[in-house]
Amino acid sequence: MSGNLRVVGLAERPRILFVLKEYSQIHQTCIKNEIEALEDHYEIRIVTSGAPASLCRDLHPHDYVKDLEGLATAVQEFRPHVLHTHCFSELQFVRQIAEITRTPYTARIHSLDTTSLRGRGLQGRMGKLFKGSPVSQRPAWAIEAIQAMDSDLCLGVLILPCARPWLVRAGAQPDKLIDCFPVVRVRQFMDRGPNGDEVMNPGCATTRRATSEFRRLANMVPGRKFRWYAQGDGCEHLQERHGGQGSGVEFVGPVRTRDMPSEYKKHRWLVFTENVETPASGWPIAVAEAQASGVGVCIPSLRTDLAQYVGSGAGVLYDSVEELPAIVAGKVPKAMRERGFEQAKKYDIERHKHLLTDLWESAIIRETHDTSEVSIFRFETTPTVAPVR
């Protein structure tokens, strides 16, 4: 299917209710990208259970729901054809409302939701929960999220290609998993024009080692301007803590998504740094955005799947920042830059949004065979459930 299908017998645009844990964090660009790529063909409403810690400035209208009954009311009013959520941890909550209202649902699981499901040796929150532990010892919410994928109402779950073996090992059914690259509005960033000669880091400045490694690199490359784009508020305290004399790093506060293309063009290289003892990097969409902008990318070689993301010859995977001074002091090799442009195209949501909309449209077509509208329900009793996180 095309993703732009007009369903026969459906007088209006299909209605999709986005059920989100929080909307919208400054680093949740993929959710914003997804909505903007679909809103011309679907009537989208957003409900969220909480306000984010670091608010994105470019928000779509949205409503807050405090519990399952509040969400049921929203479903009753909007009467969506499909529910859609983001994040592994939200699947069970969406399953509950889906079963009450008999509404099908889909989900997109982010990189950080699943990279921590990989094998032994990983340090991190979910890694400790899953690595080598029998099902009986896994937390209830994680077991329930896997079970939610098995529901007949679950149309499918979009995952990163590298996450399939981790999820299957955790108990997910392979036929419910749909491999899909990250959601990037590549066309907004595609620019083959010349770039500046500065160096940027768009990572979270939440781990001391990650920040200090970027500062250390800056000090090894004098005469080059280094910028850290802080993903959240509190840029002033970062500047005070890490931006003293001789640090070589300018800390930049949150930038609106629509202004980022011009920010990328100021830079020759993008360098992610990471605390290798507690790695948190998934598949950050900044990599694809930078490649589309003609920026060379350098990311730590934390996992083998990152080579698939960066692309062969389209960036640098490094083991230590000591490898980088000569690289970031020079120009991005022409061949690497060209491969970066081609690699970025793989992540363009305009190319792969059909993987999601095909699921929606198949459900809507089935529904039109049975009824002209979504069935009306009554929320008569509130099941005993954990509060919305």
C-alpha positions, 0 to 999 in steps of 0.5 A, a space after each residue: 500500500 502507498 500510505 496515502 490510501 483513501 479507504 473506500 466507504 470512509 468519508 473522513 480521514 482515518 483517525 489515529 490516537 497517539 497515546 504517549 507517556 510524555 509529550 514532548 521531550 526535546 530529544 523526542 524528535 522522532 515522534 514529532 517527525 512521525 506526526 508531521 509526516 502523517 498528519 496530511 493523510 490522517 486525523 491525529 490526536 495526541 494524549 499524554 500522561 505527563 509533561 516532559 522534563 525538557 519541553 520541545 518548543 515545536 509542539 502539536 496540540 495535545 491533551 493530558 490524561 491522568 489514568 486509564 479512565 481518562 484515556 477511555 474518555 478520550 477514546 470515546 470522544 475521538 473514536 479512533 480507528 487505531 491507537 499508536 504509541 511509542 516506547 516499549 514500556 507503554 505497550 501494556 497500558 495501551 493494550 489495556 485500553 485497546 481491549 476495553 474499547 476493542 481498538 487495534 494498536 501499533 507501537 514504535 519502539 525506540 533504540 534505547 528501549 531495545 539496545 539494553 535488551 542485548 546480551 550479557 555484559 551490558 551495564 544499564 537499567 534494562 540490561 540488568 533486568 534482562 541479561 541472563 535472567 529467567 522469565 520468572 525473574 523479569 519485572 512484571 512490566 517487561 513481561 507484560 510489554 512482551 505479552 502485549 505484542 501477542 494480542 490479537 489487537 496488536 497490528 505490529 511493532 516497529 523496531 530497529 533492525 538490530 533489535 530483532 534478536 534481542 526482542 525475540 530472545 526476550 520472548 517477542 513473536 517474530 511475526 509481530 516485529 517490523 524492521 524499520 530505520 529511525 524516523 528522520 525528516 531527511 529532506 529538511 537537512 539534505 544540503 550538499 553545500 559547503 560546511 563550516 569548520 567547527 565541531 559539534 556534539 548533540 548528546 546528553 550532557 548527563 554523564 561526567 565522563 561523556 562531557 569531559 571526553 569532549 572537553 579533552 578532545 577540544 583541548 587537543 585541537 586548539 584553534 577549532 571551535 567546539 559546541 555541545 548542544 545541550 538536550 534540555 534546560 540548565 545550559 547555564 550550569 553546564 557552562 559554569 561547571 564545564 566551560 571554564 577558561 581553557 575548556 574549548 567548548 561552548 554549551 548551546 541551549 535547546 534549539 528548535 528543530 526547524 532551526 537545526 539545519 542551519 546549525 549543522 551547516 556551521 560544522 565540519 564534524 559531529 562527535 558523540 562521546 559516551 560514558 563507556 561504563 554506562 553507555 546510553 547511546 542508541 541510534 541517535 537521529 542526529 547521526 542521519 541529520 548530520 550526514 544529510 547536512 554534509 557533516 562527518 560523524 564520529 561515534 564511539 564503537 560501543 556495539 557492532 550494530 552501530 556500524 550498520 547505522 553509520 554505514 560502511 565508509 560513511 563515518 568514523 567508529 572510534 575506540 578512544 578520543 585519542 584517535 580523533 584530533 587528526 581527524 576532526 582537524 582535517 576535512 571530511 574525505 569527499 568519499 565519506 561525505 558522499 556515502 553519508 548523503 546516501 546513508 542518510 536517505 535510508 532513514 527518510 520517513 517518506 521512504 519507510 512510513 508505509 511500514 506503519 500506515 500499511 498496518 493502519 490501513 489493513 485494519 481500517 479496510 477490515 473494519 469497513 467490511 463490518 461497520 461504517 464506524 468504530 463501535 461505541 463502548 461504555 467504560 462502566 468499571 475501572 480495572 485495577 491497573 497501575 497508574 500511568 507512569 
